[in-house]
Amino acid sequence: MSFVVRAVRSHDLIQLTDLAKQFNLLNLPGDRKVLAEKIERSEKSFAGELDKDKAEYIFVIEDTEENFVVGSSLIIAKHGNEQAPHSYFKILKRDHFSQDLGIGFIHQVLRFQLDTDGPTEIGGLLVEKSYRRRPERLGKQISLSRFLYMGLNPDRFEKRVLCELTPPLTEEGRSEFWEALGRRFTGLPYQEADLLSQTNKEFIESLFPEEDIYMSLLDAKARLVIGRVGEATKPAQHLLESIGFTYLDEVDPFDGGPHYGAETQEILPIKLGKKLRLTEMKDSQFKAQGLVGIGSEDFRCVMTGYEIRDGVISIPTKSRDLLKADIDQEVFVSPLEYGRKQI
């Protein structure tokens, strides 16, 4: 089979909706109307028609033999501005000591924060269930391809990248953290509050407490999920950690899920990547394996063998055809593994 990661198009709507319905993520919901609006925004973003704080890029991975969208991911170019700040709880430590008793405690506290000059955010990572655990590592392809696009188009993104990971939820999809904290300050059930926050964040700033919240005052079920990652999200966590993301000691104000982040230029697919010109070589071995991406408006990316020689790159004809690339075009190449060996 042949797979290509590419920018989403309007004709992908039905297949992307079917895919999203399997998971129903908040930033990529299984709602046809919402997704149609998101696809339109994505097409304008790839075309360079939107300001950074409105741009959102959706990527899909396609089984080209079946003409079937089997995965997705997205980039929100800037998450947090004056009109819609990025909100989170910072986890801090506070020392308390009694001279009379001779004892002390170190308490963890949650401090509500707003960021009006927010980072780039990644999310929306989905892979069709029947296509998981394939040797082509489709989840890794659709996840890492985003960074090749950022490497090709650095001016479109911020200097920091954030990823909000999903914590453990109950079987009914409730958040113990929200029940213990957020619901008491807003009166809203978890799903309703999280959905509302996608379009209206005013209630968060108005109703959440400005004072530090001592975690020891929350019930045990809520404390246990703060900063934890749900089982289904652990592969994504491990992938992020392998390319340079770290836990920021920040959590989502709705579900307590951990926020991971990295400096954009230190993310390994970008840091170890190179912009090179495509060429044809005689006797190419294509021993190196990695991702090769091309384009700004019509972005495409494939996992392929390649050979770099004298400052240019050669890839197999089939890969070049999947990219719709011409000789002498500029591409961005990045290794698939991030050990000591670099390209």
TORKOL-4160 file (C-alpha; in steps of 0.2 Angstrom, whole numbers, padded with zeros to 4 digits, m for minus):
343
<pt num="1" X="0000" Y="0000" Z="0000"/>
<pt num="2" X="0005" Y="0018" Z="m0003"/>
<pt num="3" X="0002" Y="0032" Z="0010"/>
<pt num="4" X="0004" Y="0051" Z="0008"/>
<pt num="5" X="0001" Y="0064" Z="0021"/>
<pt num="6" X="m0007" Y="0080" Z="0014"/>
<pt num="7" X="m0017" Y="0096" Z="0017"/>
<pt num="8" X="m0035" Y="0092" Z="0020"/>
<pt num="9" X="m0047" Y="0097" Z="0006"/>
<pt num="10" X="m0066" Y="0100" Z="0005"/>
<pt num="11" X="m0069" Y="0083" Z="m0004"/>
<pt num="12" X="m0062" Y="0074" Z="0012"/>
<pt num="13" X="m0077" Y="0080" Z="0023"/>
<pt num="14" X="m0087" Y="0064" Z="0023"/>
<pt num="15" X="m0072" Y="0052" Z="0026"/>
<pt num="16" X="m0065" Y="0064" Z="0039"/>
<pt num="17" X="m0082" Y="0065" Z="0048"/>
<pt num="18" X="m0083" Y="0046" Z="0048"/>
<pt num="19" X="m0065" Y="0045" Z="0055"/>
<pt num="20" X="m0069" Y="0059" Z="0069"/>
<pt num="21" X="m0085" Y="0050" Z="0074"/>
<pt num="22" X="m0074" Y="0035" Z="0080"/>
<pt num="23" X="m0066" Y="0046" Z="0093"/>
<pt num="24" X="m0075" Y="0063" Z="0094"/>
<pt num="25" X="m0061" Y="0074" Z="0100"/>
<pt num="26" X="m0065" Y="0091" Z="0106"/>
<pt num="27" X="m0054" Y="0099" Z="0093"/>
<pt num="28" X="m0059" Y="0088" Z="0079"/>
<pt num="29" X="m0077" Y="0083" Z="0083"/>
<pt num="30" X="m0087" Y="0071" Z="0073"/>
<pt num="31" X="m0099" Y="0084" Z="0068"/>
<pt num="32" X="m0101" Y="0087" Z="0049"/>
<pt num="33" X="m0105" Y="0105" Z="0050"/>
<pt num="34" X="m0091" Y="0109" Z="0062"/>
<pt num="35" X="m0079" Y="0100" Z="0052"/>
<pt num="36" X="m0084" Y="0108" Z="0036"/>
<pt num="37" X="m0080" Y="0125" Z="0044"/>
<pt num="38" X="m0064" Y="0118" Z="0050"/>
<pt num="39" X="m0059" Y="0112" Z="0033"/>
<pt num="40" X="m0063" Y="0129" Z="0025"/>
<pt num="41" X="m0052" Y="0137" Z="0038"/>
<pt num="42" X="m0038" Y="0125" Z="0035"/>
<pt num="43" X="m0039" Y="0128" Z="0016"/>
<pt num="44" X="m0037" Y="0147" Z="0019"/>
<pt num="45" X="m0023" Y="0144" Z="0032"/>
<pt num="46" X="m0013" Y="0133" Z="0020"/>
<pt num="47" X="m0016" Y="0147" Z="0006"/>
<pt num="48" X="m0009" Y="0160" Z="0018"/>
<pt num="49" X="m0025" Y="0170" Z="0019"/>
<pt num="50" X="m0028" Y="0170" Z="0038"/>
<pt num="51" X="m0018" Y="0179" Z="0051"/>
<pt num="52" X="m0008" Y="0168" Z="0063"/>
<pt num="53" X="m0021" Y="0169" Z="0077"/>
<pt num="54" X="m0035" Y="0163" Z="0066"/>
<pt num="55" X="m0025" Y="0150" Z="0056"/>
<pt num="56" X="m0028" Y="0131" Z="0059"/>
<pt num="57" X="m0020" Y="0118" Z="0048"/>
<pt num="58" X="m0028" Y="0100" Z="0046"/>
<pt num="59" X="m0017" Y="0086" Z="0039"/>
<pt num="60" X="m0024" Y="0069" Z="0033"/>
<pt num="61" X="m0015" Y="0053" Z="0029"/>
<pt num="62" X="m0022" Y="0044" Z="0013"/>
<pt num="63" X="m0022" Y="0026" Z="0007"/>
<pt num="64" X="m0019" Y="0031" Z="m0011"/>
<pt num="65" X="m0023" Y="0014" Z="m0018"/>
<pt num="66" X="m0040" Y="0015" Z="m0009"/>
<pt num="67" X="m0043" Y="0034" Z="m0010"/>
<pt num="68" X="m0047" Y="0033" Z="0009"/>
<pt num="69" X="m0042" Y="0045" Z="0023"/>
<pt num="70" X="m0036" Y="0034" Z="0037"/>
<pt num="71" X="m0029" Y="0047" Z="0049"/>
<pt num="72" X="m0028" Y="0065" Z="0054"/>
<pt num="73" X="m0019" Y="0078" Z="0064"/>
<pt num="74" X="m0019" Y="0097" Z="0066"/>
<pt num="75" X="m0009" Y="0113" Z="0071"/>
<pt num="76" X="m0017" Y="0128" Z="0079"/>
<pt num="77" X="m0005" Y="0142" Z="0073"/>
<pt num="78" X="m0007" Y="0152" Z="0089"/>
<pt num="79" X="m0017" Y="0147" Z="0104"/>
<pt num="80" X="m0021" Y="0162" Z="0115"/>
<pt num="81" X="m0023" Y="0180" Z="0111"/>
<pt num="82" X="m0031" Y="0196" Z="0119"/>
<pt num="83" X="m0048" Y="0191" Z="0113"/>
<pt num="84" X="m0047" Y="0173" Z="0118"/>
<pt num="85" X="m0033" Y="0169" Z="0131"/>
<pt num="86" X="m0025" Y="0152" Z="0133"/>
<pt num="87" X="m0030" Y="0146" Z="0151"/>
<pt num="88" X="m0022" Y="0133" Z="0162"/>
<pt num="89" X="m0018" Y="0129" Z="0180"/>
<pt num="90" X="0001" Y="0131" Z="0185"/>
<pt num="91" X="0006" Y="0118" Z="0198"/>
<pt num="92" X="0017" Y="0126" Z="0211"/>
<pt num="93" X="0024" Y="0122" Z="0228"/>
<pt num="94" X="0021" Y="0131" Z="0244"/>
<pt num="95" X="0031" Y="0128" Z="0260"/>
<pt num="96" X="0022" Y="0129" Z="0277"/>
<pt num="97" X="0032" Y="0127" Z="0294"/>
<pt num="98" X="0026" Y="0129" Z="0312"/>
<pt num="99" X="0040" Y="0134" Z="0324"/>
<pt num="100" X="0029" Y="0129" Z="0339"/>
<pt num="101" X="0026" Y="0111" Z="0333"/>
<pt num="102" X="0042" Y="0109" Z="0324"/>
<pt num="103" X="0034" Y="0102" Z="0308"/>
<pt num="104" X="0031" Y="0108" Z="0291"/>
<pt num="105" X="0023" Y="0103" Z="0275"/>
<pt num="106" X="0026" Y="0106" Z="0256"/>
<pt num="107" X="0009" Y="0109" Z="0248"/>
<pt num="108" X="0005" Y="0108" Z="0229"/>
<pt num="109" X="m0006" Y="0122" Z="0223"/>
<pt num="110" X="m0015" Y="0126" Z="0207"/>
<pt num="111" X="m0014" Y="0144" Z="0201"/>
<pt num="112" X="m0025" Y="0149" Z="0187"/>
<pt num="113" X="m0016" Y="0158" Z="0173"/>
<pt num="114" X="m0021" Y="0166" Z="0157"/>
<pt num="115" X="m0009" Y="0168" Z="0142"/>
<pt num="116" X="m0013" Y="0182" Z="0129"/>
<pt num="117" X="0002" Y="0178" Z="0118"/>
<pt num="118" X="0000" Y="0160" Z="0117"/>
<pt num="119" X="0010" Y="0146" Z="0108"/>
<pt num="120" X="0007" Y="0135" Z="0093"/>
<pt num="121" X="m0003" Y="0120" Z="0098"/>
<pt num="122" X="m0004" Y="0103" Z="0090"/>
<pt num="123" X="m0019" Y="0091" Z="0092"/>
<pt num="124" X="m0032" Y="0081" Z="0082"/>
<pt num="125" X="m0022" Y="0065" Z="0081"/>
<pt num="126" X="m0032" Y="0051" Z="0074"/>
<pt num="127" X="m0029" Y="0034" Z="0065"/>
<pt num="128" X="m0043" Y="0023" Z="0058"/>
<pt num="129" X="m0044" Y="0008" Z="0070"/>
<pt num="130" X="m0042" Y="m0005" Z="0056"/>
<pt num="131" X="m0026" Y="0003" Z="0051"/>
<pt num="132" X="m0017" Y="0004" Z="0068"/>
<pt num="133" X="m0001" Y="m0007" Z="0071"/>
<pt num="134" X="0004" Y="m0007" Z="0053"/>
<pt num="135" X="0022" Y="m0008" Z="0048"/>
<pt num="136" X="0021" Y="0009" Z="0040"/>
<pt num="137" X="0018" Y="0017" Z="0057"/>
<pt num="138" X="0004" Y="0028" Z="0051"/>
<pt num="139" X="0001" Y="0037" Z="0068"/>
<pt num="140" X="0020" Y="0042" Z="0068"/>
<pt num="141" X="0019" Y="0048" Z="0050"/>
<pt num="142" X="0003" Y="0059" Z="0053"/>
<pt num="143" X="0010" Y="0066" Z="0069"/>
<pt num="144" X="0028" Y="0070" Z="0064"/>
<pt num="145" X="0023" Y="0077" Z="0047"/>
<pt num="146" X="0016" Y="0092" Z="0055"/>
<pt num="147" X="0034" Y="0097" Z="0061"/>
<pt num="148" X="0040" Y="0095" Z="0043"/>
<pt num="149" X="0027" Y="0108" Z="0038"/>
<pt num="150" X="0033" Y="0119" Z="0052"/>
<pt num="151" X="0051" Y="0117" Z="0046"/>
<pt num="152" X="0046" Y="0122" Z="0029"/>
<pt num="153" X="0036" Y="0137" Z="0035"/>
<pt num="154" X="0043" Y="0143" Z="0051"/>
<pt num="155" X="0036" Y="0161" Z="0050"/>
<pt num="156" X="0018" Y="0154" Z="0051"/>
<pt num="157" X="0021" Y="0147" Z="0069"/>
<pt num="158" X="0026" Y="0153" Z="0086"/>
<pt num="159" X="0043" Y="0149" Z="0095"/>
<pt num="160" X="0034" Y="0137" Z="0107"/>
<pt num="161" X="0023" Y="0122" Z="0104"/>
<pt num="162" X="0010" Y="0115" Z="0116"/>
<pt num="163" X="0001" Y="0099" Z="0116"/>
<pt num="164" X="m0013" Y="0096" Z="0129"/>
<pt num="165" X="m0014" Y="0077" Z="0133"/>
<pt num="166" X="m0030" Y="0068" Z="0138"/>
<pt num="167" X="m0031" Y="0062" Z="0156"/>
<pt num="168" X="m0040" Y="0047" Z="0163"/>
<pt num="169" X="m0059" Y="0049" Z="0162"/>
<pt num="170" X="m0073" Y="0039" Z="0169"/>
<pt num="171" X="m0082" Y="0026" Z="0159"/>
<pt num="172" X="m0096" Y="0038" Z="0156"/>
<pt num="173" X="m0083" Y="0051" Z="0150"/>
<pt num="174" X="m0083" Y="0062" Z="0165"/>
<pt num="175" X="m0068" Y="0071" Z="0173"/>
<pt num="176" X="m0066" Y="0068" Z="0191"/>
<pt num="177" X="m0055" Y="0084" Z="0192"/>
<pt num="178" X="m0069" Y="0094" Z="0184"/>
<pt num="179" X="m0082" Y="0087" Z="0196"/>
<pt num="180" X="m0071" Y="0091" Z="0211"/>
<pt num="181" X="m0067" Y="0109" Z="0205"/>
<pt num="182" X="m0073" Y="0116" Z="0189"/>
<pt num="183" X="m0091" Y="0111" Z="0192"/>
<pt num="184" X="m0092" Y="0120" Z="0209"/>
<pt num="185" X="m0087" Y="0136" Z="0201"/>
<pt num="186" X="m0097" Y="0136" Z="0185"/>
<pt num="187" X="m0112" Y="0124" Z="0189"/>
<pt num="188" X="m0109" Y="0116" Z="0171"/>
<pt num="189" X="m0106" Y="0098" Z="0167"/>
<pt num="190" X="m0089" Y="0093" Z="0160"/>
<pt num="191" X="m0094" Y="0090" Z="0142"/>
<pt num="192" X="m0104" Y="0106" Z="0141"/>
<pt num="193" X="m0091" Y="0117" Z="0149"/>
<pt num="194" X="m0077" Y="0110" Z="0138"/>
<pt num="195" X="m0087" Y="0112" Z="0122"/>
<pt num="196" X="m0092" Y="0129" Z="0127"/>
<pt num="197" X="m0074" Y="0134" Z="0129"/>
<pt num="198" X="m0070" Y="0130" Z="0111"/>
<pt num="199" X="m0079" Y="0146" Z="0106"/>
<pt num="200" X="m0082" Y="0156" Z="0122"/>
<pt num="201" X="m0069" Y="0157" Z="0136"/>
<pt num="202" X="m0076" Y="0172" Z="0145"/>
<pt num="203" X="m0084" Y="0162" Z="0158"/>
<pt num="204" X="m0068" Y="0153" Z="0163"/>
<pt num="205" X="m0059" Y="0170" Z="0167"/>
<pt num="206" X="m0075" Y="0177" Z="0176"/>
<pt num="207" X="m0079" Y="0162" Z="0187"/>
<pt num="208" X="m0063" Y="0153" Z="0190"/>
<pt num="209" X="m0054" Y="0158" Z="0207"/>
<pt num="210" X="m0039" Y="0170" Z="0206"/>
<pt num="211" X="m0032" Y="0163" Z="0223"/>
<pt num="212" X="m0021" Y="0147" Z="0224"/>
<pt num="213" X="m0031" Y="0131" Z="0226"/>
<pt num="214" X="m0023" Y="0118" Z="0238"/>
<pt num="215" X="m0023" Y="0101" Z="0230"/>
<pt num="216" X="m0024" Y="0093" Z="0247"/>
<pt num="217" X="m0042" Y="0100" Z="0248"/>
<pt num="218" X="m0048" Y="0090" Z="0233"/>
<pt num="219" X="m0054" Y="0073" Z="0235"/>
<pt num="220" X="m0043" Y="0058" Z="0231"/>
<pt num="221" X="m0051" Y="0054" Z="0215"/>
<pt num="222" X="m0047" Y="0071" Z="0208"/>
<pt num="223" X="m0030" Y="0072" Z="0214"/>
<pt num="224" X="m0025" Y="0055" Z="0206"/>
<pt num="225" X="m0029" Y="0062" Z="0189"/>
<pt num="226" X="m0020" Y="0078" Z="0189"/>
<pt num="227" X="m0006" Y="0078" Z="0177"/>
<pt num="228" X="m0009" Y="0060" Z="0172"/>
<pt num="229" X="m0011" Y="0053" Z="0155"/>
<pt num="230" X="m0025" Y="0042" Z="0150"/>
<pt num="231" X="m0020" Y="0024" Z="0143"/>
<pt num="232" X="m0026" Y="0028" Z="0126"/>
<pt num="233" X="m0015" Y="0043" Z="0125"/>
<pt num="234" X="0001" Y="0036" Z="0132"/>
<pt num="235" X="0008" Y="0031" Z="0114"/>
<pt num="236" X="0006" Y="0050" Z="0110"/>
<pt num="237" X="0015" Y="0055" Z="0126"/>
<pt num="238" X="0029" Y="0043" Z="0123"/>
<pt num="239" X="0031" Y="0050" Z="0105"/>
<pt num="240" X="0031" Y="0068" Z="0111"/>
<pt num="241" X="0044" Y="0064" Z="0124"/>
<pt num="242" X="0055" Y="0055" Z="0111"/>
<pt num="243" X="0056" Y="0071" Z="0101"/>
<pt num="244" X="0060" Y="0084" Z="0114"/>
<pt num="245" X="0043" Y="0088" Z="0123"/>
<pt num="246" X="0043" Y="0089" Z="0142"/>
<pt num="247" X="0029" Y="0091" Z="0155"/>
<pt num="248" X="0027" Y="0109" Z="0159"/>
<pt num="249" X="0019" Y="0107" Z="0177"/>
<pt num="250" X="0003" Y="0114" Z="0169"/>
<pt num="251" X="m0014" Y="0106" Z="0167"/>
<pt num="252" X="m0030" Y="0109" Z="0158"/>
<pt num="253" X="m0042" Y="0119" Z="0169"/>
<pt num="254" X="m0056" Y="0107" Z="0164"/>
<pt num="255" X="m0050" Y="0089" Z="0166"/>
<pt num="256" X="m0032" Y="0091" Z="0174"/>
<pt num="257" X="m0024" Y="0084" Z="0159"/>
<pt num="258" X="m0005" Y="0088" Z="0157"/>
<pt num="259" X="0002" Y="0101" Z="0145"/>
<pt num="260" X="0018" Y="0096" Z="0136"/>
<pt num="261" X="0028" Y="0109" Z="0127"/>
<pt num="262" X="0045" Y="0112" Z="0118"/>
<pt num="263" X="0054" Y="0126" Z="0109"/>
<pt num="264" X="0050" Y="0125" Z="0091"/>
<pt num="265" X="0067" Y="0124" Z="0084"/>
<pt num="266" X="0072" Y="0111" Z="0097"/>
<pt num="267" X="0059" Y="0098" Z="0092"/>
<pt num="268" X="0070" Y="0085" Z="0084"/>
<pt num="269" X="0061" Y="0082" Z="0067"/>
<pt num="270" X="0064" Y="0101" Z="0065"/>
<pt num="271" X="0081" Y="0102" Z="0073"/>
<pt num="272" X="0088" Y="0087" Z="0064"/>
<pt num="273" X="0079" Y="0091" Z="0048"/>
<pt num="274" X="0086" Y="0099" Z="0032"/>
<pt num="275" X="0080" Y="0109" Z="0017"/>
<pt num="276" X="0087" Y="0101" Z="0002"/>
<pt num="277" X="0084" Y="0101" Z="m0017"/>
<pt num="278" X="0078" Y="0086" Z="m0026"/>
<pt num="279" X="0089" Y="0078" Z="m0039"/>
<pt num="280" X="0091" Y="0061" Z="m0048"/>
<pt num="281" X="0107" Y="0051" Z="m0044"/>
<pt num="282" X="0114" Y="0035" Z="m0052"/>
<pt num="283" X="0116" Y="0020" Z="m0041"/>
<pt num="284" X="0106" Y="0027" Z="m0027"/>
<pt num="285" X="0104" Y="0015" Z="m0012"/>
<pt num="286" X="0091" Y="0024" Z="m0002"/>
<pt num="287" X="0097" Y="0017" Z="0014"/>
<pt num="288" X="0092" Y="0031" Z="0025"/>
<pt num="289" X="0073" Y="0031" Z="0030"/>
<pt num="290" X="0064" Y="0046" Z="0035"/>
<pt num="291" X="0050" Y="0058" Z="0031"/>
<pt num="292" X="0051" Y="0070" Z="0016"/>
<pt num="293" X="0039" Y="0085" Z="0014"/>
<pt num="294" X="0036" Y="0098" Z="0001"/>
<pt num="295" X="0025" Y="0113" Z="m0001"/>
<pt num="296" X="0016" Y="0127" Z="0008"/>
<pt num="297" X="m0001" Y="0128" Z="0001"/>
<pt num="298" X="m0002" Y="0111" Z="m0006"/>
<pt num="299" X="0008" Y="0102" Z="0007"/>
<pt num="300" X="0012" Y="0083" Z="0004"/>
<pt num="301" X="0024" Y="0071" Z="0014"/>
<pt num="302" X="0029" Y="0053" Z="0013"/>
<pt num="303" X="0039" Y="0041" Z="0023"/>
<pt num="304" X="0053" Y="0035" Z="0011"/>
<pt num="305" X="0070" Y="0029" Z="0008"/>
<pt num="306" X="0082" Y="0043" Z="0003"/>
<pt num="307" X="0101" Y="0047" Z="m0001"/>
<pt num="308" X="0109" Y="0064" Z="0003"/>
<pt num="309" X="0125" Y="0067" Z="m0007"/>
<pt num="310" X="0134" Y="0084" Z="m0010"/>
<pt num="311" X="0120" Y="0094" Z="m0002"/>
<pt num="312" X="0106" Y="0087" Z="m0013"/>
<pt num="313" X="0093" Y="0073" Z="m0010"/>
<pt num="314" X="0087" Y="0059" Z="m0021"/>
<pt num="315" X="0072" Y="0048" Z="m0017"/>
<pt num="316" X="0063" Y="0034" Z="m0026"/>
<pt num="317" X="0053" Y="0038" Z="m0042"/>
<pt num="318" X="0037" Y="0031" Z="m0033"/>
<pt num="319" X="0040" Y="0043" Z="m0018"/>
<pt num="320" X="0043" Y="0058" Z="m0030"/>
<pt num="321" X="0026" Y="0054" Z="m0039"/>
<pt num="322" X="0017" Y="0053" Z="m0022"/>
<pt num="323" X="0024" Y="0070" Z="m0018"/>
<pt num="324" X="0020" Y="0077" Z="m0035"/>
<pt num="325" X="0037" Y="0084" Z="m0034"/>
<pt num="326" X="0048" Y="0090" Z="m0049"/>
<pt num="327" X="0067" Y="0089" Z="m0049"/>
<pt num="328" X="0076" Y="0104" Z="m0041"/>
<pt num="329" X="0061" Y="0108" Z="m0030"/>
<pt num="330" X="0065" Y="0111" Z="m0012"/>
<pt num="331" X="0060" Y="0098" Z="0001"/>
<pt num="332" X="0062" Y="0096" Z="0020"/>
<pt num="333" X="0069" Y="0079" Z="0025"/>
<pt num="334" X="0069" Y="0072" Z="0043"/>
<pt num="335" X="0074" Y="0055" Z="0050"/>
<pt num="336" X="0061" Y="0044" Z="0057"/>
<pt num="337" X="0072" Y="0039" Z="0072"/>
<pt num="338" X="0080" Y="0051" Z="0084"/>
<pt num="339" X="0095" Y="0042" Z="0092"/>
<pt num="340" X="0113" Y="0048" Z="0090"/>
<pt num="341" X="0114" Y="0045" Z="0072"/>
<pt num="342" X="0108" Y="0060" Z="0062"/>
<pt num="343" X="0105" Y="0063" Z="0043"/>
